[in-house]
Amino acid sequence: MLLSLITIHPFPGDESKIIDVLDSMQRLIATSLDCQGCLITAEAGTGKSICYMERWRTREALDRHLRSTLYCRVLEAMELSRIPPTVEFFEITGIGGLDLIESVRLHPVDNDKSEPI
């Protein structure tokens, strides 16, 4: 699985423009069989960050998406960032879910001295 994570730092008043653009993307790429999910998160308040995440099955699918005219909408939203947006791509080779939480909680390492948060 490949993960695209973009953090945009909007100018005050541009938050809704960015969210609208990314929301339109979310609905359109959700129909792609190669897209495993798309998520928009926004911090509350003026001047806070907006994060846009996409999950893709293969590198080829991600590359096709990055070359598409549809991806120009993401680039348009990135241009509304008051400072350069953070753009990160991750290739995830091993993942866990509830099974990971259960394993860690049921089998703590003896020398784990970390405090709960």
A tleap script that builds the chain and sets N, CA, C and O, in Angstrom:
source leaprc.protein.ff14SB
mol = sequence {
  NMET LEU LEU SER LEU ILE THR ILE HIE PRO
  PHE PRO GLY ASP GLU SER LYS ILE ILE ASP
  VAL LEU ASP SER MET GLN ARG LEU ILE ALA
  THR SER LEU ASP CYS GLN GLY CYS LEU ILE
  THR ALA GLU ALA GLY THR GLY LYS SER ILE
  CYS TYR MET GLU ARG TRP ARG THR ARG GLU
  ALA LEU ASP ARG HIE LEU ARG SER THR LEU
  TYR CYS ARG VAL LEU GLU ALA MET GLU LEU
  SER ARG ILE PRO PRO THR VAL GLU PHE PHE
  GLU ILE THR GLY ILE GLY GLY LEU ASP LEU
  ILE GLU SER VAL ARG LEU HIE PRO VAL ASP
  ASN ASP LYS SER GLU PRO CILE
}
set mol.1.N position { 0.849 -1.167 0.000 }
set mol.1.CA position { 0.000 0.000 0.000 }
set mol.1.C position { 0.896 1.232 0.000 }
set mol.1.O position { 1.960 1.246 0.618 }
set mol.2.N position { 0.447 2.259 -0.701 }
set mol.2.CA position { 1.158 3.524 -0.733 }
set mol.2.C position { 0.270 4.600 -0.133 }
set mol.2.O position { -0.941 4.634 -0.353 }
set mol.3.N position { 0.898 5.464 0.622 }
set mol.3.CA position { 0.185 6.512 1.343 }
set mol.3.C position { 0.721 7.867 0.908 }
set mol.3.O position { 1.930 8.098 0.921 }
set mol.4.N position { -0.167 8.747 0.529 }
set mol.4.CA position { 0.169 10.130 0.208 }
set mol.4.C position { -0.405 10.996 1.319 }
set mol.4.O position { -1.592 10.909 1.632 }
set mol.5.N position { 0.442 11.833 1.913 }
set mol.5.CA position { 0.005 12.698 3.002 }
set mol.5.C position { 0.456 14.119 2.701 }
set mol.5.O position { 1.652 14.390 2.591 }
set mol.6.N position { -0.498 15.015 2.569 }
set mol.6.CA position { -0.214 16.409 2.250 }
set mol.6.C position { -0.799 17.281 3.357 }
set mol.6.O position { -1.974 17.159 3.704 }
set mol.7.N position { 0.035 18.161 3.905 }
set mol.7.CA position { -0.415 19.092 4.932 }
set mol.7.C position { -0.336 20.501 4.364 }
set mol.7.O position { 0.728 20.969 3.957 }
set mol.8.N position { -1.478 21.160 4.346 }
set mol.8.CA position { -1.600 22.510 3.788 }
set mol.8.C position { -1.864 23.472 4.940 }
set mol.8.O position { -2.621 23.167 5.862 }
set mol.9.N position { -1.231 24.631 4.873 }
set mol.9.CA position { -1.356 25.652 5.917 }
set mol.9.C position { -2.061 26.864 5.300 }
set mol.9.O position { -1.406 27.743 4.739 }
set mol.10.N position { -3.388 26.911 5.402 }
set mol.10.CA position { -4.142 27.934 4.677 }
set mol.10.C position { -3.978 29.340 5.242 }
set mol.10.O position { -3.728 29.532 6.432 }
set mol.11.N position { -4.125 30.307 4.355 }
set mol.11.CA position { -4.276 31.688 4.791 }
set mol.11.C position { -5.623 31.795 5.486 }
set mol.11.O position { -6.550 31.065 5.133 }
set mol.12.N position { -5.757 32.675 6.452 }
set mol.12.CA position { -7.081 32.857 7.082 }
set mol.12.C position { -8.133 33.174 6.009 }
set mol.12.O position { -7.929 34.037 5.155 }
set mol.13.N position { -9.234 32.472 6.074 }
set mol.13.CA position { -10.318 32.663 5.120 }
set mol.13.C position { -10.284 31.709 3.937 }
set mol.13.O position { -11.285 31.566 3.235 }
set mol.14.N position { -9.145 31.049 3.700 }
set mol.14.CA position { -9.037 30.117 2.575 }
set mol.14.C position { -9.342 28.677 2.965 }
set mol.14.O position { -9.344 27.793 2.108 }
set mol.15.N position { -9.598 28.433 4.233 }
set mol.15.CA position { -9.819 27.058 4.697 }
set mol.15.C position { -10.940 26.370 3.918 }
set mol.15.O position { -10.776 25.239 3.462 }
set mol.16.N position { -12.072 27.049 3.768 }
set mol.16.CA position { -13.217 26.415 3.101 }
set mol.16.C position { -12.943 26.168 1.624 }
set mol.16.O position { -13.422 25.177 1.071 }
set mol.17.N position { -12.180 27.049 0.969 }
set mol.17.CA position { -11.824 26.831 -0.440 }
set mol.17.C position { -11.009 25.545 -0.583 }
set mol.17.O position { -11.270 24.725 -1.464 }
set mol.18.N position { -10.030 25.385 0.288 }
set mol.18.CA position { -9.161 24.202 0.228 }
set mol.18.C position { -9.964 22.935 0.509 }
set mol.18.O position { -9.834 21.934 -0.195 }
set mol.19.N position { -10.785 22.993 1.533 }
set mol.19.CA position { -11.591 21.814 1.878 }
set mol.19.C position { -12.555 21.466 0.753 }
set mol.19.O position { -12.758 20.286 0.467 }
set mol.20.N position { -13.149 22.454 0.111 }
set mol.20.CA position { -14.061 22.197 -1.015 }
set mol.20.C position { -13.341 21.499 -2.171 }
set mol.20.O position { -13.865 20.548 -2.751 }
set mol.21.N position { -12.143 21.975 -2.501 }
set mol.21.CA position { -11.378 21.373 -3.591 }
set mol.21.C position { -11.024 19.923 -3.247 }
set mol.21.O position { -11.205 19.019 -4.062 }
set mol.22.N position { -10.522 19.721 -2.043 }
set mol.22.CA position { -10.125 18.363 -1.643 }
set mol.22.C position { -11.328 17.436 -1.500 }
set mol.22.O position { -11.237 16.244 -1.794 }
set mol.23.N position { -12.451 17.983 -1.050 }
set mol.23.CA position { -13.668 17.178 -0.939 }
set mol.23.C position { -14.130 16.708 -2.316 }
set mol.23.O position { -14.583 15.573 -2.463 }
set mol.24.N position { -14.019 17.565 -3.319 }
set mol.24.CA position { -14.405 17.153 -4.675 }
set mol.24.C position { -13.488 16.032 -5.159 }
set mol.24.O position { -13.935 15.128 -5.865 }
set mol.25.N position { -12.214 16.085 -4.786 }
set mol.25.CA position { -11.272 15.012 -5.128 }
set mol.25.C position { -11.684 13.711 -4.463 }
set mol.25.O position { -11.708 12.650 -5.087 }
set mol.26.N position { -12.001 13.815 -3.207 }
set mol.26.CA position { -12.339 12.640 -2.407 }
set mol.26.C position { -13.484 11.861 -3.048 }
set mol.26.O position { -13.428 10.635 -3.146 }
set mol.27.N position { -14.505 12.563 -3.477 }
set mol.27.CA position { -15.657 11.887 -4.088 }
set mol.27.C position { -15.307 11.263 -5.432 }
set mol.27.O position { -15.810 10.191 -5.767 }
set mol.28.N position { -14.452 11.923 -6.203 }
set mol.28.CA position { -14.130 11.419 -7.535 }
set mol.28.C position { -13.178 10.228 -7.501 }
set mol.28.O position { -13.375 9.267 -8.245 }
set mol.29.N position { -12.160 10.271 -6.661 }
set mol.29.CA position { -11.215 9.145 -6.671 }
set mol.29.C position { -11.713 7.954 -5.866 }
set mol.29.O position { -11.162 6.859 -5.974 }
set mol.30.N position { -12.733 8.154 -5.072 }
set mol.30.CA position { -13.297 7.038 -4.305 }
set mol.30.C position { -13.854 5.957 -5.225 }
set mol.30.O position { -13.997 4.808 -4.808 }
set mol.31.N position { -14.166 6.303 -6.451 }
set mol.31.CA position { -14.703 5.329 -7.403 }
set mol.31.C position { -13.608 4.480 -8.035 }
set mol.31.O position { -13.913 3.463 -8.658 }
set mol.32.N position { -12.348 4.864 -7.895 }
set mol.32.CA position { -11.241 4.112 -8.466 }
set mol.32.C position { -11.001 2.836 -7.659 }
set mol.32.O position { -10.924 2.872 -6.431 }
set mol.33.N position { -10.885 1.725 -8.353 }
set mol.33.CA position { -10.625 0.454 -7.682 }
set mol.33.C position { -9.251 0.432 -7.021 }
set mol.33.O position { -9.039 -0.294 -6.050 }
set mol.34.N position { -8.323 1.223 -7.543 }
set mol.34.CA position { -6.970 1.238 -7.005 }
set mol.34.C position { -6.810 2.141 -5.794 }
set mol.34.O position { -5.808 2.059 -5.084 }
set mol.35.N position { -7.788 2.997 -5.555 }
set mol.35.CA position { -7.738 3.879 -4.392 }
set mol.35.C position { -8.385 3.158 -3.210 }
set mol.35.O position { -9.537 2.734 -3.292 }
set mol.36.N position { -7.649 3.023 -2.129 }
set mol.36.CA position { -8.161 2.322 -0.952 }
set mol.36.C position { -8.756 3.265 0.072 }
set mol.36.O position { -9.267 2.821 1.100 }
set mol.37.N position { -8.698 4.542 -0.189 }
set mol.37.CA position { -9.295 5.492 0.733 }
set mol.37.C position { -8.713 6.874 0.580 }
set mol.37.O position { -7.604 7.061 0.081 }
set mol.38.N position { -9.486 7.824 1.019 }
set mol.38.CA position { -9.119 9.222 0.917 }
set mol.38.C position { -9.722 9.929 2.126 }
set mol.38.O position { -10.885 9.700 2.458 }
set mol.39.N position { -8.954 10.778 2.781 }
set mol.39.CA position { -9.413 11.390 4.024 }
set mol.39.C position { -8.933 12.829 4.118 }
set mol.39.O position { -7.793 13.138 3.774 }
set mol.40.N position { -9.810 13.701 4.585 }
set mol.40.CA position { -9.461 15.098 4.836 }
set mol.40.C position { -9.654 15.357 6.323 }
set mol.40.O position { -10.700 15.035 6.887 }
set mol.41.N position { -8.647 15.937 6.950 }
set mol.41.CA position { -8.782 16.340 8.344 }
set mol.41.C position { -8.363 17.804 8.448 }
set mol.41.O position { -7.447 18.251 7.758 }
set mol.42.N position { -9.040 18.534 9.311 }
set mol.42.CA position { -8.723 19.948 9.498 }
set mol.42.C position { -8.705 20.265 10.982 }
set mol.42.O position { -9.595 19.862 11.731 }
set mol.43.N position { -7.684 20.989 11.392 }
set mol.43.CA position { -7.631 21.451 12.767 }
set mol.43.C position { -8.647 22.575 12.927 }
set mol.43.O position { -8.863 23.359 12.003 }
set mol.44.N position { -9.262 22.651 14.089 }
set mol.44.CA position { -10.250 23.701 14.336 }
set mol.44.C position { -9.545 25.037 14.503 }
set mol.44.O position { -8.460 25.110 15.080 }
set mol.45.N position { -10.165 26.083 13.998 }
set mol.45.CA position { -9.652 27.433 14.192 }
set mol.45.C position { -8.966 27.992 12.968 }
set mol.45.O position { -8.542 27.255 12.077 }
set mol.46.N position { -8.865 29.300 12.939 }
set mol.46.CA position { -8.249 30.001 11.824 }
set mol.46.C position { -6.743 29.761 11.811 }
set mol.46.O position { -6.100 29.742 12.860 }
set mol.47.N position { -6.190 29.578 10.618 }
set mol.47.CA position { -4.754 29.412 10.468 }
set mol.47.C position { -4.225 28.044 10.816 }
set mol.47.O position { -3.014 27.866 10.949 }
set mol.48.N position { -5.096 27.084 10.966 }
set mol.48.CA position { -4.676 25.726 11.315 }
set mol.48.C position { -4.469 24.897 10.055 }
set mol.48.O position { -4.897 25.289 8.969 }
set mol.49.N position { -3.819 23.765 10.198 }
set mol.49.CA position { -3.468 22.910 9.065 }
set mol.49.C position { -4.647 22.061 8.590 }
set mol.49.O position { -5.557 21.721 9.347 }
set mol.50.N position { -4.582 21.739 7.306 }
set mol.50.CA position { -5.521 20.803 6.683 }
set mol.50.C position { -4.677 19.662 6.131 }
set mol.50.O position { -3.715 19.899 5.401 }
set mol.51.N position { -5.027 18.433 6.473 }
set mol.51.CA position { -4.303 17.258 5.991 }
set mol.51.C position { -5.171 16.495 5.000 }
set mol.51.O position { -6.369 16.304 5.211 }
set mol.52.N position { -4.541 16.069 3.922 }
set mol.52.CA position { -5.218 15.301 2.885 }
set mol.52.C position { -4.433 14.010 2.678 }
set mol.52.O position { -3.239 14.042 2.381 }
set mol.53.N position { -5.105 12.885 2.836 }
set mol.53.CA position { -4.450 11.594 2.737 }
set mol.53.C position { -5.138 10.722 1.693 }
set mol.53.O position { -6.366 10.675 1.614 }
set mol.54.N position { -4.328 10.035 0.896 }
set mol.54.CA position { -4.832 9.051 -0.049 }
set mol.54.C position { -4.062 7.753 0.155 }
set mol.54.O position { -2.865 7.775 0.441 }
set mol.55.N position { -4.758 6.610 0.008 }
set mol.55.CA position { -4.121 5.291 0.077 }
set mol.55.C position { -4.318 4.606 -1.274 }
set mol.55.O position { -5.437 4.529 -1.780 }
set mol.56.N position { -3.222 4.109 -1.853 }
set mol.56.CA position { -3.261 3.470 -3.171 }
set mol.56.C position { -2.723 2.048 -3.099 }
set mol.56.O position { -1.805 1.765 -2.329 }
set mol.57.N position { -3.292 1.158 -3.899 }
set mol.57.CA position { -2.902 -0.258 -3.911 }
set mol.57.C position { -1.488 -0.468 -4.450 }
set mol.57.O position { -0.713 -1.245 -3.892 }
set mol.58.N position { -1.155 0.237 -5.548 }
set mol.58.CA position { 0.121 -0.001 -6.219 }
set mol.58.C position { 0.809 1.313 -6.574 }
set mol.58.O position { 0.178 2.369 -6.632 }
set mol.59.N position { 2.102 1.223 -6.807 }
set mol.59.CA position { 2.871 2.394 -7.236 }
set mol.59.C position { 2.396 2.862 -8.605 }
set mol.59.O position { 2.326 4.064 -8.861 }
set mol.60.N position { 2.073 1.930 -9.476 }
set mol.60.CA position { 1.595 2.284 -10.819 }
set mol.60.C position { 0.307 3.099 -10.734 }
set mol.60.O position { 0.142 4.076 -11.464 }
set mol.61.N position { -0.598 2.707 -9.857 }
set mol.61.CA position { -1.861 3.438 -9.695 }
set mol.61.C position { -1.604 4.837 -9.152 }
set mol.61.O position { -2.219 5.801 -9.607 }
set mol.62.N position { -0.701 4.955 -8.186 }
set mol.62.CA position { -0.359 6.261 -7.646 }
set mol.62.C position { 0.271 7.135 -8.726 }
set mol.62.O position { -0.080 8.308 -8.857 }
set mol.63.N position { 1.192 6.576 -9.495 }
set mol.63.CA position { 1.835 7.344 -10.563 }
set mol.63.C position { 0.822 7.840 -11.587 }
set mol.63.O position { 0.885 8.990 -12.020 }
set mol.64.N position { -0.120 6.967 -11.977 }
set mol.64.CA position { -1.175 7.383 -12.926 }
set mol.64.C position { -1.970 8.550 -12.343 }
set mol.64.O position { -2.282 9.517 -13.037 }
set mol.65.N position { -2.285 8.438 -11.070 }
set mol.65.CA position { -3.057 9.485 -10.402 }
set mol.65.C position { -2.280 10.805 -10.372 }
set mol.65.O position { -2.850 11.864 -10.634 }
set mol.66.N position { -0.993 10.747 -10.058 }
set mol.66.CA position { -0.180 11.963 -9.994 }
set mol.66.C position { -0.059 12.643 -11.355 }
set mol.66.O position { 0.089 13.864 -11.422 }
set mol.67.N position { -0.120 11.870 -12.438 }
set mol.67.CA position { -0.039 12.437 -13.790 }
set mol.67.C position { -1.389 12.910 -14.319 }
set mol.67.O position { -1.447 13.582 -15.348 }
set mol.68.N position { -2.464 12.569 -13.633 }
set mol.68.CA position { -3.810 12.853 -14.146 }
set mol.68.C position { -4.163 14.332 -14.051 }
set mol.68.O position { -3.604 15.075 -13.244 }
set mol.69.N position { -5.104 14.739 -14.897 }
set mol.69.CA position { -5.603 16.112 -14.810 }
set mol.69.C position { -6.378 16.320 -13.513 }
set mol.69.O position { -6.444 17.437 -13.001 }
set mol.70.N position { -6.957 15.261 -12.988 }
set mol.70.CA position { -7.679 15.344 -11.724 }
set mol.70.C position { -6.757 15.785 -10.587 }
set mol.70.O position { -7.170 16.531 -9.700 }
set mol.71.N position { -5.495 15.315 -10.617 }
set mol.71.CA position { -4.556 15.670 -9.552 }
set mol.71.C position { -4.231 17.164 -9.553 }
set mol.71.O position { -3.731 17.691 -8.559 }
set mol.72.N position { -4.510 17.840 -10.654 }
set mol.72.CA position { -4.296 19.297 -10.705 }
set mol.72.C position { -5.110 20.003 -9.620 }
set mol.72.O position { -4.734 21.086 -9.173 }
set mol.73.N position { -6.212 19.405 -9.198 }
set mol.73.CA position { -7.007 19.990 -8.107 }
set mol.73.C position { -6.245 19.978 -6.792 }
set mol.73.O position { -6.323 20.926 -6.011 }
set mol.74.N position { -5.519 18.915 -6.555 }
set mol.74.CA position { -4.693 18.851 -5.337 }
set mol.74.C position { -3.612 19.922 -5.408 }
set mol.74.O position { -3.353 20.623 -4.430 }
set mol.75.N position { -2.983 20.042 -6.576 }
set mol.75.CA position { -1.948 21.063 -6.740 }
set mol.75.C position { -2.529 22.463 -6.542 }
set mol.75.O position { -1.878 23.335 -5.967 }
set mol.76.N position { -3.742 22.669 -7.016 }
set mol.76.CA position { -4.438 23.947 -6.833 }
set mol.76.C position { -4.648 24.241 -5.343 }
set mol.76.O position { -4.440 25.367 -4.894 }
set mol.77.N position { -5.059 23.229 -4.587 }
set mol.77.CA position { -5.254 23.411 -3.147 }
set mol.77.C position { -3.923 23.690 -2.460 }
set mol.77.O position { -3.864 24.494 -1.530 }
set mol.78.N position { -2.860 23.039 -2.905 }
set mol.78.CA position { -1.545 23.255 -2.314 }
set mol.78.C position { -1.059 24.681 -2.535 }
set mol.78.O position { -0.347 25.232 -1.696 }
set mol.79.N position { -1.440 25.280 -3.656 }
set mol.79.CA position { -1.038 26.654 -3.948 }
set mol.79.C position { -1.667 27.661 -2.985 }
set mol.79.O position { -1.206 28.800 -2.900 }
set mol.80.N position { -2.701 27.265 -2.268 }
set mol.80.CA position { -3.358 28.150 -1.309 }
set mol.80.C position { -2.724 28.086 0.081 }
set mol.80.O position { -3.260 28.650 1.035 }
set mol.81.N position { -1.590 27.404 0.194 }
set mol.81.CA position { -0.899 27.280 1.475 }
set mol.81.C position { -0.060 28.545 1.728 }
set mol.81.O position { 0.641 29.014 0.832 }
set mol.82.N position { -0.134 29.083 2.929 }
set mol.82.CA position { 0.622 30.305 3.259 }
set mol.82.C position { 2.110 30.039 3.408 }
set mol.82.O position { 2.917 30.951 3.231 }
set mol.83.N position { 2.488 28.808 3.729 }
set mol.83.CA position { 3.879 28.369 3.717 }
set mol.83.C position { 3.920 27.099 2.880 }
set mol.83.O position { 2.880 26.482 2.650 }
set mol.84.N position { 5.104 26.693 2.418 }
set mol.84.CA position { 5.130 25.489 1.578 }
set mol.84.C position { 4.447 24.309 2.270 }
set mol.84.O position { 4.721 24.021 3.436 }
set mol.85.N position { 3.563 23.635 1.548 }
set mol.85.CA position { 2.901 22.467 2.134 }
set mol.85.C position { 3.906 21.340 2.340 }
set mol.85.O position { 4.935 21.268 1.667 }
set mol.86.N position { 3.585 20.476 3.275 }
set mol.86.CA position { 4.389 19.276 3.489 }
set mol.86.C position { 3.789 18.171 2.634 }
set mol.86.O position { 2.597 17.884 2.738 }
set mol.87.N position { 4.603 17.552 1.792 }
set mol.87.CA position { 4.142 16.479 0.915 }
set mol.87.C position { 5.000 15.253 1.206 }
set mol.87.O position { 6.224 15.294 1.088 }
set mol.88.N position { 4.339 14.163 1.588 }
set mol.88.CA position { 5.050 12.937 1.948 }
set mol.88.C position { 4.381 11.741 1.287 }
set mol.88.O position { 3.155 11.663 1.204 }
set mol.89.N position { 5.207 10.809 0.817 }
set mol.89.CA position { 4.726 9.555 0.260 }
set mol.89.C position { 5.400 8.429 1.027 }
set mol.89.O position { 6.610 8.457 1.255 }
set mol.90.N position { 4.615 7.444 1.419 }
set mol.90.CA position { 5.115 6.313 2.181 }
set mol.90.C position { 4.704 5.026 1.496 }
set mol.90.O position { 3.576 4.895 1.019 }
set mol.91.N position { 5.633 4.072 1.452 }
set mol.91.CA position { 5.298 2.724 0.996 }
set mol.91.C position { 5.224 1.865 2.252 }
set mol.91.O position { 6.211 1.707 2.971 }
set mol.92.N position { 4.062 1.324 2.500 }
set mol.92.CA position { 3.832 0.555 3.715 }
set mol.92.C position { 3.898 -0.925 3.369 }
set mol.92.O position { 3.105 -1.432 2.576 }
set mol.93.N position { 4.851 -1.595 3.974 }
set mol.93.CA position { 5.033 -3.013 3.661 }
set mol.93.C position { 4.454 -3.916 4.742 }
set mol.93.O position { 4.152 -5.079 4.479 }
set mol.94.N position { 4.302 -3.406 5.926 }
set mol.94.CA position { 3.716 -4.192 7.004 }
set mol.94.C position { 2.761 -3.317 7.789 }
set mol.94.O position { 3.110 -2.211 8.203 }
set mol.95.N position { 1.578 -3.811 7.988 }
set mol.95.CA position { 0.600 -3.026 8.721 }
set mol.95.C position { -0.095 -3.903 9.751 }
set mol.95.O position { -0.081 -5.130 9.658 }
set mol.96.N position { -0.684 -3.272 10.703 }
set mol.96.CA position { -1.453 -3.983 11.713 }
set mol.96.C position { -2.682 -3.178 12.054 }
set mol.96.O position { -2.813 -2.018 11.662 }
set mol.97.N position { -3.549 -3.780 12.763 }
set mol.97.CA position { -4.771 -3.119 13.200 }
set mol.97.C position { -4.983 -3.418 14.661 }
set mol.97.O position { -4.080 -3.258 15.482 }
set mol.98.N position { -6.170 -3.849 14.972 }
set mol.98.CA position { -6.472 -4.206 16.355 }
set mol.98.C position { -5.581 -5.338 16.855 }
set mol.98.O position { -5.274 -5.423 18.044 }
set mol.99.N position { -5.171 -6.207 15.930 }
set mol.99.CA position { -4.289 -7.300 16.325 }
set mol.99.C position { -2.958 -6.779 16.866 }
set mol.99.O position { -2.395 -7.374 17.785 }
set mol.100.N position { -2.451 -5.690 16.317 }
set mol.100.CA position { -1.213 -5.099 16.819 }
set mol.100.C position { -1.412 -4.532 18.222 }
set mol.100.O position { -0.581 -4.742 19.106 }
set mol.101.N position { -2.506 -3.820 18.421 }
set mol.101.CA position { -2.807 -3.260 19.742 }
set mol.101.C position { -2.904 -4.387 20.770 }
set mol.101.O position { -2.327 -4.308 21.854 }
set mol.102.N position { -3.641 -5.433 20.410 }
set mol.102.CA position { -3.809 -6.561 21.329 }
set mol.102.C position { -2.463 -7.210 21.662 }
set mol.102.O position { -2.182 -7.506 22.823 }
set mol.103.N position { -1.649 -7.426 20.654 }
set mol.103.CA position { -0.357 -8.063 20.860 }
set mol.103.C position { 0.538 -7.232 21.779 }
set mol.103.O position { 1.166 -7.777 22.687 }
set mol.104.N position { 0.600 -5.952 21.557 }
set mol.104.CA position { 1.449 -5.077 22.370 }
set mol.104.C position { 0.941 -4.986 23.802 }
set mol.104.O position { 1.724 -5.006 24.752 }
set mol.105.N position { -0.353 -4.887 23.946 }
set mol.105.CA position { -0.912 -4.753 25.295 }
set mol.105.C position { -0.854 -6.059 26.096 }
set mol.105.O position { -0.680 -6.033 27.314 }
set mol.106.N position { -0.999 -7.188 25.418 }
set mol.106.CA position { -0.984 -8.472 26.116 }
set mol.106.C position { 0.419 -9.019 26.353 }
set mol.106.O position { 0.620 -9.872 27.218 }
set mol.107.N position { 1.379 -8.532 25.591 }
set mol.107.CA position { 2.743 -9.038 25.688 }
set mol.107.C position { 3.732 -7.886 25.819 }
set mol.107.O position { 4.554 -7.675 24.927 }
set mol.108.N position { 3.664 -7.144 26.908 }
set mol.108.CA position { 4.578 -6.009 27.064 }
set mol.108.C position { 6.019 -6.497 27.210 }
set mol.108.O position { 6.278 -7.574 27.747 }
set mol.109.N position { 6.929 -5.692 26.725 }
set mol.109.CA position { 8.350 -5.988 26.861 }
set mol.109.C position { 8.747 -5.690 28.303 }
set mol.109.O position { 8.365 -4.651 28.842 }
set mol.110.N position { 9.506 -6.582 28.936 }
set mol.110.CA position { 9.884 -6.424 30.338 }
set mol.110.C position { 10.648 -5.139 30.609 }
set mol.110.O position { 10.479 -4.533 31.667 }
set mol.111.N position { 11.483 -4.716 29.673 }
set mol.111.CA position { 12.286 -3.527 29.919 }
set mol.111.C position { 11.619 -2.246 29.398 }
set mol.111.O position { 12.272 -1.207 29.303 }
set mol.112.N position { 10.346 -2.312 29.066 }
set mol.112.CA position { 9.606 -1.137 28.603 }
set mol.112.C position { 9.295 -0.243 29.789 }
set mol.112.O position { 8.445 -0.567 30.618 }
set mol.113.N position { 9.977 0.866 29.864 }
set mol.113.CA position { 9.819 1.792 30.983 }
set mol.113.C position { 8.984 3.007 30.609 }
set mol.113.O position { 8.913 3.971 31.372 }
set mol.114.N position { 8.355 2.969 29.449 }
set mol.114.CA position { 7.587 4.127 29.012 }
set mol.114.C position { 6.368 4.332 29.880 }
set mol.114.O position { 5.743 3.382 30.353 }
set mol.115.N position { 6.051 5.574 30.074 }
set mol.115.CA position { 4.882 5.966 30.870 }
set mol.115.C position { 3.679 6.144 29.954 }
set mol.115.O position { 3.847 6.516 28.793 }
set mol.116.N position { 2.498 5.893 30.435 }
set mol.116.CA position { 1.294 6.147 29.609 }
set mol.116.C position { 1.143 7.634 29.357 }
set mol.116.O position { 1.519 8.477 30.171 }
set mol.117.N position { 0.593 7.910 28.224 }
set mol.117.CA position { 0.368 9.311 27.836 }
set mol.117.C position { -0.931 9.812 28.413 }
set mol.117.O position { -1.297 10.968 28.199 }
savepdb mol mol.pdb
quit
